[in-house]
Amino acid sequence: MSGISTGGASRDGYGKGLLRLAEDSRVVVLEADLGKSTKSHHFREKFPDRTVSLGIAEQNMMIVAAGMASSGKIPYASTFAIFTERAFEQIRNGIARAGLNVHICGSHGGIHTGSDGSSAQSIEDLGIYRTIPNMTVIHPCDDLSAEELTVLTKDLNTPSYMRTVRNKVPRIYTPDDAKKLKIGKGSLIREGSDTAIIACGIMVGIAHEASKILQADGIFASVVDMHTIKPLDNELLRELAEICGCFVTAEDHSIIGGLGSAVSEWASEEFPLPIEKIGVKDRFGESGESNELLEQMDMMEDNIVQAVKKVLRRKKMQS
């Protein structure tokens, strides 16, 4: 990687990805009254005849998407992450159980949403969709990766859920680097042999900054953008486990059910090793500025640094 630069929000990348997908006439876009927020409105403005606006009716939107997919279309249905949860039954039974090629985008996920408050901060969506058989679950870290991963979903031939965020974050990838991404394959952002920080979404940039602080203390940490939560990149996890011997996970999501849980499940079955989890503890969010909330939830760079030092002590005790 060539380093972090100023970028945009992952929801912007989703919107750009939809425009690139428009060359396939089978692609259609469904909205639930939030096209400007999810950025699907760019597709609607250019292709109104391939966009269906269903109003505030998320459950109906998912069933309409299922019907369109069963008729040969490739639907992209988007709303806020918290509102996709209203349609869980329709997604499970109408889309996933039938194995339909429907792609769902939940925007404004996590506490990084900030001032919208706890009722709008979905901290459980990744865990919810991980439980559905054959559902691919993706959480990009910046606008460029969101764009490329959106484009790649079209050829999955199975349903997917992608979480995007509202706020702009530092860009992790260059355009050329982003084009190398593959669904189901984690991306090694920084190499180190002492531990591996496995992150997703906005926490990738924070983990990268934490690794710089650690290096100044003589601790060298690998940083991984595990943008695909399901299927998890088991091969990369094993390689890092053998080199590093311990992990720290970092996510803007509950530590129950998300990336930390997925990595811990893998480790318990394949390669037992010490793991520390950074994320939202067993609680709801609240209103506040994004960084204010991250600090309150112990999800900043210093918290990752302390988690790394703790997991290294645990590794030493086991050696």
Summary of the structure (lengths in Angstrom):
residues: 319
radius of gyration: 18.8
end to end distance: 32.4
largest distance: 62.8
contacts: 1230
relative contact order: 0.13
helix: 44%
strand: 20%
